[in-house]
Amino acid sequence: MKPLAGRTALVTGSVAGLGHAIARALASEGANLVLHGLAPPGAGEDAARALATETGSEVSFDAADLRSVAEIARMVDGATHRFGGIDILVNNAVVRHFAAVEDLAPADWDEEIAVNLSAAFHLARLTLPEMKRRGWGRILNVSSVFGARGAADRVGYVTTKTALLGLTRAIAIETARSGVTCNAIGPGTVPSPAILDRIAASAAETGREVDAVAADYVAARHPTARFVAMESVGALAAFLCSPAGADITGATLQVDGGWTAG
């Protein structure tokens, strides 16, 4: 039997990119899945069907607006009705706005706080009672290398990714004797659609080859001089949710190609 058989995971921001890699890893270990994210009409449902076919797990899709507490509660209620409860929560969804502190629009700041941080709190708040009742649960907060360091022109992102680490520690202490663990993952640069689009745009602006721009982009960040594989992050998530991860809680595990070691 697969180690996560009979468990249900909700992964926010998981239609594509890193969140989808994490969802695939959990489904491959037997978990049923709630995919979540913003997607064109039908695309989320298509992604859910494809993942179900690939892994044999039951997969649904929900497009809840994480800026709305009511929508978050509706998503949790829907997942509970369909699967009987949420055993694994992965807070991965993120929005980014790039601007200096004095130039960042208040609405953009509020959106980053809502989606990147407050949604993680509300989802934990709503799923923890059932996890505690069952005596088993896993909460994973996807932070970033920017939870450990600053950067210009991304104050909302740095602030929320840092705050997720405090949320992780607080939940871990409160749940330490309950059978629930809470950990954070700090990925480096992964080849997500957003990153690849940024590299392609830079290549177009400078007239350089995309591969050359990508190599420079990664080498400036990772001592390994390569992207962090999204599958590696997914594998870590699956490990933390497995029986082998039962004694790891309150930790931040960097998967960053050595970026924060320098």
VEXLUMZA-548902 format. One line per 2 residues: number of its first residue (from 1); their letters; for each residue x, z, y of N, C-alpha, C. Coordinates in pm, 1 decimal. Each point is the difference from the previous one (the first is absolute). Layout:
<rs>
NUM = a = X Z Y X Z Y X Z Y; ... $
</rs>
This chain:
<rs>
1 = mk = 84.4 0.0 -119.5 -84.4 0.0 119.5 88.0 0.0 124.6; -38.6 -77.3 99.6 76.0 -3.9 124.4 -12.6 134.2 72.1 $
3 = pl = 106.6 41.5 70.5 2.1 135.9 56.2 -106.5 28.2 104.7; -50.8 -102.8 67.2 -102.7 22.5 102.6 -138.5 -45.7 -45.0 $
5 = ag = -16.2 -25.4 -127.2 -131.0 -39.5 -52.7 -102.8 108.8 31.0; -115.7 -41.8 47.7 -105.2 94.0 34.2 7.8 53.6 141.5 $
7 = rt = 109.4 -29.3 69.9 14.2 41.8 139.6 -50.4 -110.3 92.1; -37.0 39.4 120.5 -42.2 -96.1 101.7 86.0 18.7 124.7 $
9 = al = 50.6 -110.4 52.1 85.6 3.0 119.0 -65.0 -76.8 114.2; 8.5 55.5 118.3 -39.2 -67.4 123.1 126.9 -24.0 80.3 $
11 = vt = 28.0 -126.5 27.8 119.4 -37.1 76.5 -45.2 -71.0 126.2; 23.1 59.1 115.0 -41.2 -65.0 124.4 100.5 -108.5 38.1 $
13 = gs = -50.2 -101.3 67.6 86.2 -110.8 40.5 63.2 -69.4 -118.8; -82.2 -36.6 -99.5 56.7 -45.9 -127.1 -44.9 -138.5 -43.5 $
15 = va = -56.9 -77.9 90.7 -39.2 -136.0 -37.0 123.6 -88.1 -22.1; 106.3 28.7 74.9 122.4 -79.9 -11.0 118.9 90.3 31.2 $
17 = gl = 119.0 -56.6 -9.5 120.4 69.7 43.1 34.4 121.4 -82.4; 60.6 99.7 66.4 49.0 119.0 -69.0 -112.8 76.6 -66.8 $
19 = gh = -112.3 14.8 68.1 -111.9 71.9 -59.8 -48.2 -64.2 -128.5; 0.6 -133.0 -2.5 -44.0 -68.8 -121.3 100.4 21.2 -113.2 $
21 = ai = 128.6 3.5 32.5 101.3 26.5 -102.2 -18.2 139.6 -58.8; -31.5 96.8 84.1 -25.1 136.1 -49.3 -125.1 1.6 -87.2 $
23 = ar = -105.9 -66.1 46.5 -123.5 -6.0 -78.6 24.6 -65.1 -135.6; 75.9 -108.2 -2.1 29.4 -69.2 -126.2 75.6 92.2 -95.7 $
25 = al = 95.9 75.4 52.8 77.3 89.9 -85.5 -88.4 107.4 -61.3; -91.9 55.0 78.8 -89.8 103.4 -52.1 -98.4 -58.0 -101.3 $
27 = as = -54.1 -118.4 29.5 -91.7 -63.8 -93.9 70.8 -36.3 -130.0; 125.8 -40.5 10.0 76.3 -35.2 -119.9 23.0 120.6 -90.0 $
29 = eg = -5.1 120.1 59.8 14.7 122.6 -78.5 -134.9 54.1 -45.3; -107.9 -76.4 24.0 -129.3 34.4 -54.9 -102.7 51.2 98.3 $
31 = an = 37.2 21.1 127.0 -95.2 54.8 96.4 -101.8 -105.0 42.1; -123.8 41.7 17.4 -97.4 -82.7 69.4 30.2 5.3 149.1 $
33 = lv = -37.5 -104.8 72.0 46.4 -15.4 138.0 -114.5 -25.3 96.7; 14.5 58.7 119.3 -76.9 -43.2 115.5 100.0 -63.5 95.9 $
35 = lh = -5.5 -132.6 11.1 78.7 -68.5 101.0 -70.4 14.6 133.9; 77.9 2.8 105.3 -57.7 14.1 133.3 81.5 -82.5 98.5 $
37 = gl = -66.6 -51.4 101.6 74.5 -66.2 106.1 -84.9 -95.7 79.9; 62.8 -57.9 101.2 -61.6 -103.5 80.4 31.1 -134.1 -64.3 $
39 = ap = -100.9 -81.2 -17.8 20.7 -128.5 -67.2 -111.2 -95.0 41.3; 26.9 -130.1 -4.8 -107.8 -97.2 24.3 -110.7 17.4 -102.7 $
41 = pg = -121.5 -45.2 32.5 -111.9 15.0 -93.8 33.9 -51.6 -140.0; -20.6 83.8 -97.9 23.3 -36.8 -138.9 141.1 23.5 -49.1 $
43 = ag = 98.4 11.9 91.1 139.6 11.5 -42.2 26.6 133.8 -69.1; -59.5 106.9 49.8 19.8 130.1 -63.3 -58.8 4.9 -139.1 $
45 = ed = -119.1 -54.0 -14.6 -63.1 -5.6 -132.2 80.3 -87.1 -95.6; 55.1 -110.5 50.6 83.2 -86.9 -83.5 125.3 74.6 -46.1 $
47 = aa = 61.1 75.6 91.1 120.1 76.5 -36.7 -32.3 104.2 -106.1; -116.5 63.6 12.4 -40.5 100.1 -98.4 -21.5 -63.3 -137.1 $
49 = ra = -67.1 -114.8 -2.9 -23.5 -68.2 -128.2 131.7 -43.6 -63.6; 91.5 -51.7 80.6 128.0 -45.4 -54.4 79.6 115.4 -58.0 $
51 = la = -0.4 114.7 69.3 74.3 115.6 -49.7 -64.2 55.2 -126.8; -131.6 -1.3 -6.4 -68.8 45.4 -121.1 34.8 -88.5 -118.8 $
53 = te = 2.3 -131.0 23.1 34.5 -93.9 -107.4 143.6 20.7 -45.1; 89.1 23.1 95.1 142.9 15.2 -31.5 28.4 127.0 -77.7 $
55 = tg = -64.8 110.3 37.2 37.6 130.7 -54.5 -97.7 55.9 -102.7; -122.9 -51.5 -2.5 -100.9 54.8 -88.9 -68.4 123.4 54.3 $
57 = se = 37.5 44.4 118.9 -65.5 114.4 62.0 -124.1 -46.1 76.3; -88.3 94.0 29.1 -115.9 -30.8 82.8 41.8 13.1 145.8 $
59 = vs = -30.4 -100.6 78.8 45.9 -3.1 138.9 -115.5 -38.7 90.7; -19.6 77.2 106.2 -99.6 -32.7 100.9 68.6 -18.4 134.5 $
61 = fd = -75.0 -47.1 97.8 54.1 -21.8 134.1 -91.1 63.6 102.8; 60.7 61.3 101.2 -76.3 58.9 110.2 70.9 -32.7 130.5 $
63 = aa = -77.1 -42.4 99.1 56.6 -40.9 129.0 -25.6 104.1 107.9; -3.3 127.7 -35.4 -31.5 105.7 96.1 91.1 -6.9 122.7 $
65 = dl = -59.3 20.3 115.5 74.2 7.2 126.2 57.3 141.3 12.1; 132.1 12.5 -10.5 63.0 131.8 -1.8 0.7 67.6 136.4 $
67 = rs = -46.4 -69.3 100.7 -16.1 64.5 130.9 -126.7 84.4 4.7; -84.9 -13.3 -99.5 -130.1 67.2 -2.9 -3.4 104.7 -111.0 $
69 = va = -22.4 125.6 37.5 -10.2 106.1 -100.1 -119.3 -24.8 -92.0; -107.7 -51.9 55.8 -118.2 -28.7 -81.9 30.3 -107.7 -103.9 $
71 = ei = 75.8 -101.4 37.9 36.3 -106.0 -94.2 92.9 53.2 -108.9; 90.3 87.4 37.2 89.4 60.6 -99.1 -81.2 79.0 -101.5 $
73 = ar = -94.3 79.4 49.1 -84.9 79.6 -90.2 -84.0 -89.5 -90.2; -50.3 -110.1 55.3 -78.1 -93.1 -81.4 84.2 -58.0 -112.0 $
75 = mv = 126.1 -36.3 29.8 87.8 -56.7 -101.6 26.4 101.0 -112.1; 26.4 124.3 36.2 24.0 102.9 -101.4 -125.1 21.4 -84.0 $
77 = dg = -115.4 5.7 62.9 -125.5 17.3 -74.6 -23.6 -117.0 -95.5; 28.7 -122.4 47.5 -18.4 -116.5 -85.1 91.7 1.1 -121.0 $
79 = at = 126.6 36.9 23.0 94.9 6.5 -111.6 -38.6 109.0 -98.7; -48.8 112.9 52.4 -41.8 109.4 -87.3 -120.9 -40.4 -83.4 $
81 = hr = -93.0 -70.8 62.3 -119.2 -44.4 -73.1 37.6 -99.3 -110.5; 93.5 -89.7 30.0 33.7 -103.3 -98.3 91.0 51.6 -110.6 $
83 = fg = 100.6 80.5 38.0 102.3 39.2 -97.0 -5.5 146.8 -41.1; -83.4 78.7 67.3 -9.2 140.8 -34.2 93.5 89.4 78.3 $
85 = gi = 76.5 -54.8 91.2 91.6 80.0 80.7 129.2 -74.6 26.0; 78.1 50.6 93.3 129.7 -57.7 33.5 107.9 98.9 -42.4 $
87 = di = 87.1 -42.6 -89.3 108.3 85.0 -50.9 129.9 -21.5 75.7; 19.5 -122.7 48.9 124.7 -37.8 66.5 -35.6 -62.2 133.8 $
89 = lv = 57.2 53.5 105.6 -20.1 -53.2 134.4 133.4 -45.5 55.1; 7.3 -126.9 38.8 121.3 -53.3 62.9 -35.8 -44.8 141.1 $
91 = nn = 50.6 72.4 98.5 -23.4 -32.5 140.7 108.8 -96.5 46.1; -33.4 -128.5 -3.5 97.4 -104.3 30.5 -36.6 -82.7 123.1 $
93 = av = -126.7 -5.2 36.3 -44.7 -87.4 108.7 72.6 33.8 130.2; 29.9 -105.2 77.6 75.9 20.5 123.3 -32.7 -109.2 99.9 $
95 = vr = -0.6 37.5 126.5 -0.2 -97.7 109.0 120.5 28.8 87.8; 52.4 -104.4 62.4 117.7 13.7 86.6 -26.8 -68.9 132.9 $
97 = hf = 37.6 65.4 107.2 -3.2 -60.9 132.3 138.2 18.2 61.7; 56.7 -108.3 49.3 135.6 3.2 51.8 -2.1 -0.2 152.6 $
99 = aa = 45.9 110.0 58.7 7.3 10.6 145.8 77.6 126.3 34.9; 60.8 0.9 117.8 61.9 121.4 50.5 -107.6 105.1 25.9 $
101 = ve = 39.8 126.0 3.6 -96.4 108.7 15.3 -91.1 -23.1 119.9; 59.3 -34.5 113.9 -80.6 -13.1 121.1 -86.5 -124.9 1.3 $
103 = dl = 26.8 -93.2 -92.3 -77.0 -124.2 -4.8 -103.7 -3.6 -110.5; 3.9 96.2 -91.2 -93.2 -1.7 -112.9 -140.7 33.9 48.6 $
105 = ap = -94.8 -86.3 -33.3 -138.3 22.8 41.2 -55.6 124.0 -70.9; -72.4 86.3 71.2 -58.3 118.1 -64.2 -83.5 -33.8 -123.1 $
107 = ad = -71.7 -111.3 3.8 -81.4 -38.2 -116.0 88.1 -31.8 -121.1; 117.6 -58.9 23.5 90.8 -30.7 -110.8 57.5 129.0 -58.9 $
109 = wd = 36.1 94.1 86.6 46.1 130.7 -48.4 -108.5 66.6 -85.0; -122.0 1.9 49.6 -110.0 63.7 -72.8 -22.4 -66.7 -135.3 $
111 = ee = 14.6 -133.3 -5.9 -20.0 -69.8 -126.7 108.5 37.6 -100.4; 125.3 8.5 44.7 106.1 37.3 -92.6 -18.2 141.7 -51.6 $
113 = ia = -37.2 91.2 86.7 -25.8 136.9 -44.4 -114.1 2.5 -101.5; -105.8 -74.8 27.2 -117.0 0.9 -88.4 31.5 -57.9 -136.8 $
115 = vn = 59.5 -118.3 -3.6 21.5 -69.8 -126.9 119.1 56.9 -76.9; 110.2 23.9 68.4 124.0 38.6 -67.5 3.2 146.9 -39.2 $
117 = ls = -70.9 84.1 76.5 12.0 144.4 -20.7 -133.1 68.8 -28.1; -96.8 -15.2 90.6 -126.0 72.7 -18.7 -72.4 -42.9 -126.7 $
119 = aa = 5.9 -129.0 -33.6 -65.2 -45.5 -123.1 60.3 67.7 -122.2; 131.7 19.9 1.1 64.9 68.6 -112.1 -50.5 143.2 -11.9 $
121 = fh = -15.2 68.0 112.8 -55.1 135.9 -2.1 -142.5 1.0 -54.3; -83.9 -87.7 52.3 -139.7 0.5 -42.2 -14.0 -34.4 -148.2 $
123 = la = 78.3 -95.6 -47.2 -7.8 -34.9 -141.7 46.9 115.6 -87.7; 105.5 68.7 41.5 43.7 117.8 -75.4 -106.6 109.1 4.8 $
125 = rl = -56.1 22.8 116.2 -104.5 101.8 17.2 -119.3 -25.0 -91.8; -34.9 -127.1 -15.0 -119.3 -34.4 -77.1 25.9 -7.9 -150.6 $
127 = tl = 122.1 -27.6 -39.7 28.4 -15.6 -143.6 57.7 125.8 -64.4; 58.7 88.5 79.1 64.4 118.1 -57.8 -95.2 94.1 -75.0 $
129 = pe = -119.5 24.4 48.5 -85.8 94.1 -74.8 -21.8 -39.6 -145.8; -25.1 -128.9 -25.0 -20.6 -44.3 -138.1 130.0 3.9 -78.7 $
131 = mk = 112.5 -36.4 63.5 128.5 10.9 -69.0 25.7 143.6 -43.6; -24.0 94.1 90.7 22.2 141.0 -33.2 -94.0 46.0 -110.0 $
133 = rr = -123.4 -45.3 5.3 -96.4 39.7 -102.5 44.9 -47.1 -137.6; 57.2 -122.2 -4.7 46.5 -54.9 -127.6 134.8 56.7 -42.1 $
135 = gw = 73.0 57.4 94.2 132.9 52.5 -30.2 105.8 -107.2 -10.4; -24.7 -115.3 61.1 96.9 -109.8 -4.2 -25.6 -94.1 117.9 $
137 = gr = 106.7 -39.5 66.4 -12.2 -98.2 107.1 135.8 -38.5 54.2; 5.8 -117.5 59.0 124.2 -50.3 60.8 -34.7 -60.6 135.9 $
139 = il = 70.7 45.2 103.3 -12.2 -58.6 132.8 137.3 -51.7 40.1; 6.0 -126.8 35.1 124.2 -62.5 45.1 -21.9 -54.3 140.5 $
141 = nv = 83.3 41.4 93.4 -4.7 -49.2 136.5 117.5 -95.3 21.9; -30.7 -123.4 33.4 106.2 -99.2 20.0 47.7 11.4 144.5 $
143 = ss = 116.8 59.1 15.5 62.8 13.5 131.3 92.1 -120.0 21.1; 121.9 23.4 43.5 91.8 -108.8 34.7 135.2 60.7 31.0 $
145 = vf = 102.7 -82.9 6.5 127.0 49.3 53.8 -20.0 52.0 141.3; -102.4 -50.7 69.0 -25.9 45.2 136.9 -74.0 133.4 3.5 $
147 = ga = -22.1 59.6 -116.9 -38.1 140.0 -4.3 121.7 89.7 12.7; 119.3 -58.6 -12.7 124.5 76.4 5.3 87.0 -35.8 119.2 $
149 = rg = -39.2 -101.7 76.2 80.3 -42.8 113.3 -89.8 -65.1 104.4; 48.9 -9.1 121.9 -76.9 -61.9 106.2 28.5 -148.0 12.0 $
151 = aa = -77.3 -65.5 84.6 19.7 -141.8 28.9 -71.8 -31.3 130.0; 52.6 -94.7 73.3 -60.3 -38.9 127.1 -124.2 -85.2 -22.9 $
153 = dr = -92.8 11.2 92.1 -116.9 -88.1 7.2 -94.8 11.9 -118.2; -1.6 113.4 -65.3 -95.2 22.3 -109.9 -33.4 148.2 -11.0 $
155 = vg = -36.6 57.5 114.4 -20.8 144.8 6.0 -113.5 45.0 -91.4; -107.7 -78.0 -9.3 -110.4 39.1 -86.1 39.0 0.4 -146.4 $
157 = yv = 74.1 -100.7 -40.7 43.7 -11.4 -139.3 94.4 114.1 -37.1; 101.1 23.8 83.8 95.3 107.8 -27.6 -71.0 134.7 -3.8 $
159 = tt = -89.4 22.5 94.4 -70.5 127.7 6.3 -86.2 22.3 -123.4; -76.4 -98.9 -38.7 -90.6 18.8 -113.5 75.3 8.5 -132.1 $
161 = kt = 104.2 -78.8 -16.0 75.3 5.8 -125.4 75.3 131.6 -13.8; 41.6 58.7 112.2 62.2 131.9 -3.2 -103.6 107.2 -29.9 $
163 = al = -116.7 -10.8 62.6 -105.0 99.3 -21.3 -48.1 2.3 -144.8; 3.2 -114.2 -67.4 -40.3 -2.5 -141.0 86.7 91.6 -85.7 $
165 = lg = 125.0 18.7 39.5 87.6 88.5 -76.6 -44.8 145.1 14.0; -42.9 38.4 120.2 -54.1 134.6 16.9 -129.0 19.1 -75.7 $
167 = lt = -86.2 -101.8 1.4 -123.6 5.8 -76.6 30.4 17.0 -148.3; 99.6 -72.5 -47.8 39.7 8.4 -140.5 43.3 141.0 -36.9 $
169 = ra = 84.4 59.3 81.2 49.6 134.3 -30.9 -113.0 103.0 3.2; -88.3 -11.5 100.1 -109.8 96.3 11.0 -92.5 -6.6 -121.8 $
171 = ia = -35.4 -122.7 -41.2 -87.6 -15.1 -116.1 68.8 49.8 -126.2; 129.9 -28.7 -12.8 73.8 42.5 -119.5 -0.3 151.5 -15.0 $
173 = ie = 19.1 71.4 110.6 0.4 146.1 -7.7 -138.5 51.8 -36.4; -103.8 -56.2 59.8 -136.1 46.7 -25.9 -44.5 -27.8 -143.2 $
175 = ta = 53.8 -103.4 -61.5 -46.0 -41.1 -133.3 99.9 34.3 -110.3; 101.3 78.2 31.0 112.5 19.4 -92.1 -41.5 56.8 -135.2 $
177 = rs = -106.8 76.7 -5.5 -41.2 62.0 -126.9 -130.0 -59.2 -53.3; -33.2 -118.6 47.7 -130.7 -57.7 -33.3 5.6 -114.8 -99.4 $
179 = gv = 120.9 -47.1 -33.9 11.7 -120.4 -81.9 3.3 -127.1 82.0; -4.0 12.7 131.3 7.7 -113.8 91.5 138.6 -3.8 61.8 $
181 = tc = 58.1 -118.9 10.5 126.3 -15.5 71.1 -21.0 -92.5 119.1; 86.3 16.3 99.2 -4.7 -85.3 118.7 142.0 -32.3 41.4 $
183 = na = 31.0 -127.7 5.2 134.2 -45.4 34.7 -6.8 -116.7 96.8; 111.4 -27.1 64.1 11.2 -113.6 90.7 107.5 -94.8 -50.7 $
185 = ig = -21.7 -127.7 26.1 97.7 -103.9 -33.2 43.8 -64.3 130.7; 130.6 -19.7 15.7 53.5 -60.2 121.5 65.8 -134.0 -29.1 $
187 = pg = -77.5 -107.2 -3.1 60.7 -131.2 -28.8 84.7 -51.1 115.8; 100.1 -78.4 -35.2 72.1 -76.9 99.7 -72.3 -131.8 23.7 $
189 = tv = 75.3 -104.7 24.9 -60.2 -129.9 28.8 -34.4 -71.4 -130.2; -128.0 -29.5 -16.6 -47.3 -73.8 -116.8 -42.2 -139.6 45.5 $
191 = ps = -0.1 -96.6 -89.4 -37.8 -137.1 39.2 -150.9 -17.4 9.5; -61.6 77.6 87.8 -144.6 -7.3 20.0 -33.4 -124.7 81.3 $
193 = pa = -125.1 -44.2 -4.0 -37.7 -115.6 81.6 32.7 18.3 147.5; -19.6 120.8 54.5 27.5 23.3 142.0 148.0 -16.0 31.1 $
195 = il = 85.9 54.0 -86.2 144.6 -10.5 22.4 46.2 -144.6 -14.9; -48.8 -68.3 -102.2 40.1 -138.9 -20.4 -47.0 -88.8 114.6 $
197 = dr = -119.0 28.4 53.3 -47.6 -76.3 115.9 89.5 23.9 120.9; 43.5 123.6 18.4 88.4 32.0 112.9 134.0 -72.7 -13.4 $
199 = ia = 51.8 -4.1 -121.5 127.0 -69.4 -23.5 -16.5 -150.2 22.0; -111.2 -55.5 -47.4 -24.8 -143.5 18.6 -11.9 -34.5 147.8 $
201 = as = -65.6 87.3 76.2 -13.4 -24.7 143.8 135.1 3.7 69.3; 84.1 94.4 -39.2 134.2 8.1 57.9 82.4 -123.5 -34.0 $
203 = aa = -12.8 -47.0 -123.9 73.1 -120.4 -39.9 -45.0 -120.0 81.0; -130.6 -10.8 22.0 -52.6 -112.5 77.8 48.7 4.7 144.8 $
205 = et = 6.7 121.3 55.6 43.5 14.9 139.3 148.2 -31.0 17.9; 80.4 34.4 -98.9 145.4 -14.7 12.1 53.1 -128.0 -63.5 $
207 = gr = -82.9 -69.1 -77.1 45.0 -121.6 -66.9 87.9 25.5 -120.2; -0.8 122.5 -50.5 82.1 34.5 -116.2 -82.7 -12.2 -128.3 $
209 = ev = 68.6 -3.3 -112.1 -66.9 -1.9 -129.4 -65.3 135.0 -26.8; -118.3 -5.1 -61.4 -72.8 123.2 -27.3 82.4 94.5 -87.9 $
211 = da = 66.4 -53.1 -101.4 78.0 85.3 -89.9 112.0 71.3 73.8; 61.5 -67.4 95.2 108.4 60.8 75.9 -52.5 112.1 89.6 $
213 = va = -113.1 -24.8 64.2 -60.3 103.2 84.6 -40.5 120.4 -84.9; -57.5 -25.9 -116.6 -41.2 108.1 -89.4 120.1 83.1 -44.6 $
215 = ad = 110.2 -68.0 -33.7 120.1 70.8 -45.1 53.1 91.1 109.9; 3.5 -49.3 122.7 48.2 81.7 111.7 -94.8 116.4 27.4 $
217 = yv = -129.4 -27.8 -8.0 -102.5 102.2 26.3 15.7 116.8 -97.0; 17.7 -30.5 -127.3 10.0 105.8 -100.6 135.5 69.4 6.6 $
219 = aa = 108.0 -75.8 17.9 133.7 58.9 2.6 16.7 97.6 115.5; -71.6 -22.4 108.9 7.7 91.2 114.5 -67.1 133.6 -28.2 $
221 = rh = -78.3 7.5 -106.9 -75.3 120.6 -31.8 47.6 66.4 -128.7; 12.3 -78.9 -106.4 29.8 56.3 -131.6 146.4 -20.9 -36.6 $
223 = pt = 73.3 106.1 -33.6 135.3 -18.7 -53.0 4.3 -88.7 -124.8; -110.0 -5.7 -73.7 -5.4 -86.3 -117.8 -8.7 -148.0 36.4 $
225 = ar = -33.7 -28.4 126.8 -11.2 -138.0 51.2 -105.3 -81.6 -74.7; -104.6 66.7 -45.4 -111.6 -71.9 -62.1 -129.5 73.7 31.1 $
227 = fv = -111.0 -70.5 -10.0 -130.3 62.9 16.4 -20.6 107.9 -106.2; -79.1 100.2 35.2 -51.7 92.4 -100.3 -113.4 -71.2 -73.1 $
229 = am = 8.8 -8.5 -129.7 -103.8 -67.5 -77.9 -128.1 82.3 3.4; -110.7 -65.9 29.6 -127.3 71.4 1.3 -31.2 58.1 -137.3 $
231 = es = 45.7 -67.4 -104.7 -21.5 50.3 -135.8 72.4 133.3 -21.4; 112.4 19.8 68.5 72.4 126.3 -12.7 -79.9 114.4 60.6 $
233 = vg = -63.1 -26.1 113.0 -84.2 102.2 62.0 -120.6 29.5 -89.3; -58.1 -105.6 -55.8 -112.2 19.3 -91.6 39.4 81.8 -121.3 $
235 = al = 118.4 -25.9 -54.4 46.5 73.9 -117.0 20.0 147.6 32.5; 50.6 28.7 120.2 15.0 139.8 40.4 -136.0 67.7 12.4 $
237 = aa = -96.3 -69.3 57.6 -134.4 56.3 11.3 -56.7 31.2 -137.5; 15.4 -92.0 -93.5 -50.7 22.1 -135.7 70.6 118.5 -66.2 $
239 = fl = 130.3 12.6 22.6 74.0 113.6 -56.5 -52.8 132.4 55.3; -20.9 6.3 131.7 -47.5 123.8 60.6 -139.4 38.7 -50.0 $
241 = cs = -76.9 -99.8 -41.3 -134.4 26.7 -52.2 -0.5 26.8 -150.0; 111.7 -19.7 -65.0 9.1 17.5 -144.5 25.6 146.7 -33.4 $
243 = pa = -8.7 37.3 -128.3 32.3 137.6 -38.1 141.1 41.7 41.0; 93.3 -95.3 5.7 137.2 33.1 37.7 12.2 43.5 145.2 $
245 = ga = -100.1 -33.1 82.0 4.9 37.8 140.5 -70.6 129.7 32.6; -42.2 74.7 -100.1 -84.3 117.4 23.0 68.2 108.5 82.2 $
247 = di = 132.7 9.8 -5.6 70.7 105.7 71.8 61.0 -47.2 131.1; -35.2 -119.5 43.2 47.8 -50.9 129.0 -115.3 8.3 98.0 $
249 = tg = 11.8 84.4 100.8 -104.3 10.6 101.7 62.6 43.2 131.7; -54.5 -51.5 108.4 53.9 29.6 132.5 125.2 -76.5 33.5 $
251 = at = 35.1 -98.3 -81.8 125.2 -73.4 17.8 -22.7 -129.8 76.9; 104.8 -45.5 65.6 4.1 -134.6 57.3 108.3 -76.2 -72.7 $
253 = lq = -39.0 -107.2 -66.9 95.8 -79.5 -76.3 23.0 -131.8 70.8; 122.4 -20.7 44.6 36.4 -121.6 71.1 28.9 -112.3 -98.8 $
255 = vd = -55.2 -115.2 25.6 29.2 -120.3 -77.5 41.6 -105.5 103.1; 121.1 14.5 50.1 36.2 -71.2 122.6 134.8 -71.3 -4.8 $
257 = gg = 49.9 -25.4 -121.0 126.9 -71.6 -10.6 115.0 67.8 70.8; -7.8 131.5 15.0 108.0 74.4 63.6 -9.7 11.1 150.6 $
259 = wt = -110.4 -50.1 59.9 -13.1 -4.6 145.9 17.4 139.1 62.7; -67.0 101.1 -53.5 6.6 133.6 59.6 123.7 77.9 -43.3 $
261 = ag = 81.4 -58.6 -87.4 123.5 67.6 -40.8 110.7 -16.7 103.3; -13.1 -103.2 84.1 104.8 -29.4 95.1 -7.8 85.2 125.5 $
</rs>
